[in-house]
Amino acid sequence: MDDLLAATSPVPEGEPGLFTLDVHEGWTQGRGAFGGLVLGAMTRAIEACEPEKDRVLRSLTGEIAGPVGVGRSTIRVTLVRRGSGVSTFRAELAREGETLAVATAVLGKARNVEHAWAPPPPKRAPWRDVPVAPIGPPLAPSFAQFLEFRLTGPAPFSSAKEPRAEGWVRARTALPSLGGPEIVALADAYWPAGFSIESAPRPIGTIAFTLQYFPPKVALDPNEPLFHRATGVAAHEGFLVENRELWTADGRLVALNPQTFVWIR
């Protein structure tokens, strides 16, 4: 199963708010599934529970408390509150009675407000001018084989001077569209920015994930990669915080994604 859409599509189980997620071999990193797959699937389950489809993802906050291994897990979605234009949902992923991940999402209608702003887009080489990097197993997590990376920043474990990761990313198998679940997954595709200052691999894990999604008025081209920029903000006692961004080739901001990591050893 090399299709990101299929991999992040949980199956409804007939009971309202209940879904099954089947993680296939290959979509893993270490002992668990790729975090972007887990949170992307939870986002898709949440979106399926929203009857008004003009309420789209605006914000997602998630924590993966334990590795979500290969096989079947359940996702249960509950409505926290439904307002006149905003819905808040909570999703919980569990296996054999143990909660492994939780997520809270805010879905909202577009507002007729004139003011809009975003940070200036990063400098980026045209993606067609950047070669595809040979990133995949056994030197990279298994899930990386299903994604295409075009690096414009320092490579991981290259003893760089600053914690930074930059480059283009997209799914290798063409997607029919790019929406909230796909953006959640792609925001998590690159390695932690802290890897760039290391000289050798060492285990690390995401403990907190927040994504602010800015749905473009013009639909994203699913065949065109997005530009990923990540910068380490602070590190203390083995915990690291970085800011991630996703941008279109023509300079539109798609997502902001602060993440907190912990060195496992």
ABEGO torsion letter per residue (X at the ends): XABAAAAABBBBAGBBGBBBBBBBBGABBEABBBAAAAAAAAAAAAAAABABAABBBABBBBBBABBBBBEBBBBBBBBABBBAABBBBBBBBBBGGBBABBBBBBBBBBBBBABBBBBBBBBBBBAAABBBBBBEOAABBAAAAABBBBBABBBBGAGBABBBBBEBBBBABBBABBBAAAAAAAAAABBBAAAAABABBBBBBBABBBBBBBBBABBBBAABBBBBBBBBABBBGGBBBBBBBBBBAAGBBABBBBBBBBBAX
